[in-house]
Amino acid sequence: MTLTSSAAPAATAFRRRFRGQGLSVAGAAVVFLLVGSVTGCAAMEGGPVRSEAQFLEHVRDTEAAGEDTVLFLGSYPDHVFVGRSTDSASCVDDLGVDRDGIHRNQPSVSWAPDFENGDAGYRAAVANLRRWWSERGWKVTTEPGTDPLTDKATGLQEIHTTDDHGVALSLSPGRRTGEGLVVADGGCVRHDGYWDAYAWSSS
């Protein structure tokens, strides 16, 4: 089709407007993707911001979940306590997107219960723990255990689950035959208020 002399300028103007609108839409899409990427990175670690009270309750839930597991395995938590930790390289606001007054912490507590009959006792503990966690409706996973010092396969299994409060629980082989390592990890949490993590981990 051949354009008339009067229609050609109109068509040219239309194409310019179309290209301009296309560039505007493309620019908006880029901005949208950038904002979405930053927001996604912010939410990747820590999730929604909890109040200070909610976070402190989560810390207590984390310790309690681990203590219940140790008691179920036949040990007193205070007798086999290893330590508390808040160290996690991934639980950091590298992008600077959190507002003032928001902090990120990852409470984790560990214990080292002993089992009679060495490796056989450890295997029995894994079987009993799998049954107990499953009865509570929690998804249970296992993976090959490795020596914490040499990172070599031990022939034993590690067992993992997450409880109703979002606390990750695990039992893995310890440093000695018949020893286990129970860890209760509260995960990376964004929260209001300042938490003295050093005082908590040192207590």
C-alpha positions as YAML, in Angstrom:
chain: A
units: angstrom
residues:
- id: 1
  name: MET
  ca: [0.00, 0.00, 0.00]
- id: 2
  name: THR
  ca: [1.33, 3.46, -0.94]
- id: 3
  name: LEU
  ca: [0.83, 6.34, 1.52]
- id: 4
  name: THR
  ca: [-0.40, 9.68, 0.27]
- id: 5
  name: SER
  ca: [1.73, 12.77, 0.93]
- id: 6
  name: SER
  ca: [-0.65, 13.87, 3.71]
- id: 7
  name: ALA
  ca: [-0.76, 10.45, 5.36]
- id: 8
  name: ALA
  ca: [3.02, 9.93, 5.46]
- id: 9
  name: PRO
  ca: [3.77, 12.56, 8.15]
- id: 10
  name: ALA
  ca: [0.97, 11.18, 10.29]
- id: 11
  name: ALA
  ca: [2.33, 7.64, 9.97]
- id: 12
  name: THR
  ca: [5.84, 8.83, 10.82]
- id: 13
  name: ALA
  ca: [4.55, 10.64, 13.93]
- id: 14
  name: PHE
  ca: [2.62, 7.53, 14.95]
- id: 15
  name: ARG
  ca: [5.73, 5.37, 14.67]
- id: 16
  name: ARG
  ca: [7.73, 7.86, 16.77]
- id: 17
  name: ARG
  ca: [5.06, 7.86, 19.47]
- id: 18
  name: PHE
  ca: [4.92, 4.05, 19.37]
- id: 19
  name: ARG
  ca: [8.69, 3.77, 19.73]
- id: 20
  name: GLY
  ca: [8.66, 6.32, 22.54]
- id: 21
  name: GLN
  ca: [5.95, 4.44, 24.37]
- id: 22
  name: GLY
  ca: [7.81, 1.18, 23.83]
- id: 23
  name: LEU
  ca: [10.96, 2.64, 25.33]
- id: 24
  name: SER
  ca: [8.97, 3.99, 28.26]
- id: 25
  name: VAL
  ca: [7.42, 0.58, 28.89]
- id: 26
  name: ALA
  ca: [10.84, -1.08, 28.61]
- id: 27
  name: GLY
  ca: [12.32, 1.43, 31.03]
- id: 28
  name: ALA
  ca: [9.51, 0.88, 33.49]
- id: 29
  name: ALA
  ca: [10.03, -2.88, 33.20]
- id: 30
  name: VAL
  ca: [13.72, -2.51, 34.01]
- id: 31
  name: VAL
  ca: [12.93, -0.37, 37.06]
- id: 32
  name: PHE
  ca: [10.29, -2.88, 38.15]
- id: 33
  name: LEU
  ca: [12.77, -5.75, 37.85]
- id: 34
  name: LEU
  ca: [15.42, -3.87, 39.81]
- id: 35
  name: VAL
  ca: [13.00, -3.02, 42.60]
- id: 36
  name: GLY
  ca: [11.73, -6.59, 42.62]
- id: 37
  name: SER
  ca: [15.26, -7.92, 42.78]
- id: 38
  name: VAL
  ca: [16.17, -5.73, 45.76]
- id: 39
  name: THR
  ca: [12.93, -6.61, 47.54]
- id: 40
  name: GLY
  ca: [13.47, -10.28, 46.81]
- id: 41
  name: CYS
  ca: [17.02, -10.16, 48.16]
- id: 42
  name: ALA
  ca: [15.77, -8.42, 51.30]
- id: 43
  name: ALA
  ca: [13.12, -11.07, 51.88]
- id: 44
  name: MET
  ca: [15.44, -13.95, 50.98]
- id: 45
  name: GLU
  ca: [17.02, -13.84, 54.42]
- id: 46
  name: GLY
  ca: [14.96, -12.91, 57.43]
- id: 47
  name: GLY
  ca: [11.46, -12.64, 55.97]
- id: 48
  name: PRO
  ca: [8.95, -10.18, 57.49]
- id: 49
  name: VAL
  ca: [10.03, -7.92, 60.34]
- id: 50
  name: ARG
  ca: [9.02, -9.23, 63.76]
- id: 51
  name: SER
  ca: [8.61, -7.13, 66.87]
- id: 52
  name: GLU
  ca: [11.27, -7.35, 69.55]
- id: 53
  name: ALA
  ca: [8.91, -9.37, 71.74]
- id: 54
  name: GLN
  ca: [8.12, -11.79, 68.92]
- id: 55
  name: PHE
  ca: [11.80, -12.29, 68.20]
- id: 56
  name: LEU
  ca: [12.68, -12.96, 71.85]
- id: 57
  name: GLU
  ca: [9.82, -15.47, 71.99]
- id: 58
  name: HIS
  ca: [11.28, -17.16, 68.89]
- id: 59
  name: VAL
  ca: [14.66, -17.39, 70.63]
- id: 60
  name: ARG
  ca: [12.97, -19.11, 73.58]
- id: 61
  name: ASP
  ca: [11.09, -21.43, 71.21]
- id: 62
  name: THR
  ca: [14.38, -22.33, 69.52]
- id: 63
  name: GLU
  ca: [16.05, -23.31, 72.79]
- id: 64
  name: ALA
  ca: [12.96, -25.17, 74.01]
- id: 65
  name: ALA
  ca: [12.70, -27.20, 70.80]
- id: 66
  name: GLY
  ca: [16.29, -28.35, 71.15]
- id: 67
  name: GLU
  ca: [15.92, -29.11, 74.85]
- id: 68
  name: ASP
  ca: [12.81, -31.22, 74.19]
- id: 69
  name: THR
  ca: [14.77, -33.20, 71.59]
- id: 70
  name: VAL
  ca: [17.69, -33.79, 73.97]
- id: 71
  name: LEU
  ca: [15.31, -34.89, 76.74]
- id: 72
  name: PHE
  ca: [13.60, -37.29, 74.35]
- id: 73
  name: LEU
  ca: [16.99, -38.80, 73.55]
- id: 74
  name: GLY
  ca: [17.56, -39.49, 77.25]
- id: 75
  name: SER
  ca: [19.95, -36.69, 78.31]
- id: 76
  name: TYR
  ca: [19.58, -33.59, 80.46]
- id: 77
  name: PRO
  ca: [20.17, -30.47, 78.32]
- id: 78
  name: ASP
  ca: [22.31, -28.72, 80.95]
- id: 79
  name: HIS
  ca: [24.64, -31.75, 81.19]
- id: 80
  name: VAL
  ca: [25.35, -31.97, 77.44]
- id: 81
  name: PHE
  ca: [25.10, -28.31, 76.47]
- id: 82
  name: VAL
  ca: [27.65, -27.20, 73.85]
- id: 83
  name: GLY
  ca: [26.88, -23.54, 73.16]
- id: 84
  name: ARG
  ca: [24.83, -20.80, 71.55]
- id: 85
  name: SER
  ca: [25.64, -19.08, 68.28]
- id: 86
  name: THR
  ca: [24.39, -16.20, 66.16]
- id: 87
  name: ASP
  ca: [27.08, -16.40, 63.48]
- id: 88
  name: SER
  ca: [25.86, -16.68, 59.90]
- id: 89
  name: ALA
  ca: [27.45, -15.01, 56.90]
- id: 90
  name: SER
  ca: [24.17, -15.23, 54.97]
- id: 91
  name: CYS
  ca: [22.14, -13.43, 57.67]
- id: 92
  name: VAL
  ca: [23.50, -9.98, 56.83]
- id: 93
  name: ASP
  ca: [21.90, -6.89, 55.27]
- id: 94
  name: ASP
  ca: [24.57, -6.30, 52.62]
- id: 95
  name: LEU
  ca: [22.22, -4.22, 50.44]
- id: 96
  name: GLY
  ca: [21.30, -1.76, 53.15]
- id: 97
  name: VAL
  ca: [17.58, -2.09, 52.46]
- id: 98
  name: ASP
  ca: [16.42, -2.55, 56.05]
- id: 99
  name: ARG
  ca: [15.15, 0.59, 57.71]
- id: 100
  name: ASP
  ca: [16.78, 2.04, 60.81]
- id: 101
  name: GLY
  ca: [16.14, 0.02, 63.95]
- id: 102
  name: ILE
  ca: [15.84, -3.29, 62.10]
- id: 103
  name: HIS
  ca: [18.36, -6.01, 62.94]
- id: 104
  name: ARG
  ca: [19.04, -9.52, 61.67]
- id: 105
  name: ASN
  ca: [20.04, -12.40, 63.93]
- id: 106
  name: GLN
  ca: [20.14, -16.19, 63.67]
- id: 107
  name: PRO
  ca: [19.89, -17.89, 67.07]
- id: 108
  name: SER
  ca: [21.27, -21.44, 67.19]
- id: 109
  name: VAL
  ca: [21.85, -23.76, 70.15]
- id: 110
  name: SER
  ca: [23.66, -27.11, 70.25]
- id: 111
  name: TRP
  ca: [24.03, -30.10, 72.59]
- id: 112
  name: ALA
  ca: [26.14, -33.29, 72.48]
- id: 113
  name: PRO
  ca: [24.22, -36.21, 74.03]
- id: 114
  name: ASP
  ca: [25.90, -39.60, 74.48]
- id: 115
  name: PHE
  ca: [24.31, -42.91, 73.52]
- id: 116
  name: GLU
  ca: [24.99, -46.33, 75.01]
- id: 117
  name: ASN
  ca: [26.30, -49.08, 72.71]
- id: 118
  name: GLY
  ca: [28.26, -46.70, 70.48]
- id: 119
  name: ASP
  ca: [27.17, -46.49, 66.85]
- id: 120
  name: ALA
  ca: [24.33, -48.93, 67.48]
- id: 121
  name: GLY
  ca: [22.96, -46.58, 70.12]
- id: 122
  name: TYR
  ca: [23.24, -43.65, 67.74]
- id: 123
  name: ARG
  ca: [21.35, -45.55, 65.01]
- id: 124
  name: ALA
  ca: [18.61, -46.40, 67.51]
- id: 125
  name: ALA
  ca: [18.37, -42.72, 68.48]
- id: 126
  name: VAL
  ca: [17.94, -41.72, 64.82]
- id: 127
  name: ALA
  ca: [15.16, -44.31, 64.36]
- id: 128
  name: ASN
  ca: [13.35, -43.21, 67.53]
- id: 129
  name: LEU
  ca: [13.68, -39.53, 66.67]
- id: 130
  name: ARG
  ca: [12.36, -40.11, 63.15]
- id: 131
  name: ARG
  ca: [9.29, -41.83, 64.58]
- id: 132
  name: TRP
  ca: [8.72, -39.10, 67.23]
- id: 133
  name: TRP
  ca: [9.02, -36.23, 64.78]
- id: 134
  name: SER
  ca: [6.85, -38.00, 62.20]
- id: 135
  name: GLU
  ca: [4.11, -38.57, 64.80]
- id: 136
  name: ARG
  ca: [4.04, -34.79, 65.28]
- id: 137
  name: GLY
  ca: [3.34, -34.32, 61.59]
- id: 138
  name: TRP
  ca: [6.79, -32.86, 60.77]
- id: 139
  name: LYS
  ca: [8.57, -33.73, 57.55]
- id: 140
  name: VAL
  ca: [11.73, -35.71, 58.32]
- id: 141
  name: THR
  ca: [14.75, -36.00, 56.02]
- id: 142
  name: THR
  ca: [18.00, -37.91, 56.35]
- id: 143
  name: GLU
  ca: [21.39, -37.64, 54.71]
- id: 144
  name: PRO
  ca: [24.77, -39.38, 55.09]
- id: 145
  name: GLY
  ca: [26.63, -38.26, 58.21]
- id: 146
  name: THR
  ca: [30.18, -36.94, 58.02]
- id: 147
  name: ASP
  ca: [32.91, -36.62, 60.60]
- id: 148
  name: PRO
  ca: [32.95, -32.96, 61.84]
- id: 149
  name: LEU
  ca: [36.77, -32.94, 61.87]
- id: 150
  name: THR
  ca: [37.67, -34.83, 58.67]
- id: 151
  name: ASP
  ca: [34.42, -34.36, 56.72]
- id: 152
  name: LYS
  ca: [34.62, -38.04, 55.75]
- id: 153
  name: ALA
  ca: [31.56, -40.30, 55.62]
- id: 154
  name: THR
  ca: [30.89, -42.07, 58.92]
- id: 155
  name: GLY
  ca: [28.39, -44.67, 57.73]
- id: 156
  name: LEU
  ca: [25.82, -43.03, 60.02]
- id: 157
  name: GLN
  ca: [22.90, -40.79, 59.11]
- id: 158
  name: GLU
  ca: [22.00, -37.21, 59.96]
- id: 159
  name: ILE
  ca: [18.31, -36.52, 60.56]
- id: 160
  name: HIS
  ca: [16.54, -33.17, 60.06]
- id: 161
  name: THR
  ca: [13.12, -31.60, 60.53]
- id: 162
  name: THR
  ca: [11.43, -28.22, 61.08]
- id: 163
  name: ASP
  ca: [8.95, -27.77, 63.92]
- id: 164
  name: ASP
  ca: [5.73, -25.78, 64.09]
- id: 165
  name: HIS
  ca: [7.62, -22.60, 65.08]
- id: 166
  name: GLY
  ca: [9.96, -22.77, 62.08]
- id: 167
  name: VAL
  ca: [12.90, -24.04, 64.14]
- id: 168
  name: ALA
  ca: [15.23, -26.35, 62.19]
- id: 169
  name: LEU
  ca: [16.19, -29.38, 64.30]
- id: 170
  name: SER
  ca: [18.90, -31.91, 63.52]
- id: 171
  name: LEU
  ca: [20.81, -34.83, 64.98]
- id: 172
  name: SER
  ca: [24.18, -35.70, 63.47]
- id: 173
  name: PRO
  ca: [27.17, -37.83, 64.55]
- id: 174
  name: GLY
  ca: [29.42, -36.19, 67.13]
- id: 175
  name: ARG
  ca: [33.18, -36.27, 67.50]
- id: 176
  name: ARG
  ca: [33.30, -39.57, 69.39]
- id: 177
  name: THR
  ca: [31.70, -42.99, 68.91]
- id: 178
  name: GLY
  ca: [28.27, -42.98, 70.51]
- id: 179
  name: GLU
  ca: [28.09, -39.18, 70.65]
- id: 180
  name: GLY
  ca: [25.51, -37.12, 68.79]
- id: 181
  name: LEU
  ca: [25.15, -33.43, 68.02]
- id: 182
  name: VAL
  ca: [21.69, -31.88, 68.37]
- id: 183
  name: VAL
  ca: [21.25, -28.44, 66.83]
- id: 184
  name: ALA
  ca: [18.23, -26.14, 67.09]
- id: 185
  name: ASP
  ca: [18.52, -23.35, 64.51]
- id: 186
  name: GLY
  ca: [16.01, -20.51, 64.61]
- id: 187
  name: GLY
  ca: [16.96, -19.26, 61.15]
- id: 188
  name: CYS
  ca: [17.72, -15.71, 60.04]
- id: 189
  name: VAL
  ca: [15.15, -13.32, 61.54]
- id: 190
  name: ARG
  ca: [14.58, -9.61, 60.91]
- id: 191
  name: HIS
  ca: [13.30, -7.83, 64.00]
- id: 192
  name: ASP
  ca: [12.79, -4.50, 65.72]
- id: 193
  name: GLY
  ca: [14.97, -3.51, 68.64]
- id: 194
  name: TYR
  ca: [18.53, -4.32, 69.62]
- id: 195
  name: TRP
  ca: [19.40, -7.83, 70.82]
- id: 196
  name: ASP
  ca: [22.57, -8.40, 72.82]
- id: 197
  name: ALA
  ca: [23.58, -11.51, 70.89]
- id: 198
  name: TYR
  ca: [27.00, -11.65, 72.54]
- id: 199
  name: ALA
  ca: [25.53, -11.73, 76.03]
- id: 200
  name: TRP
  ca: [23.05, -14.42, 74.95]
- id: 201
  name: SER
  ca: [25.69, -16.64, 73.33]
- id: 202
  name: SER
  ca: [27.97, -16.24, 76.34]
- id: 203
  name: SER
  ca: [25.32, -17.14, 78.92]
...
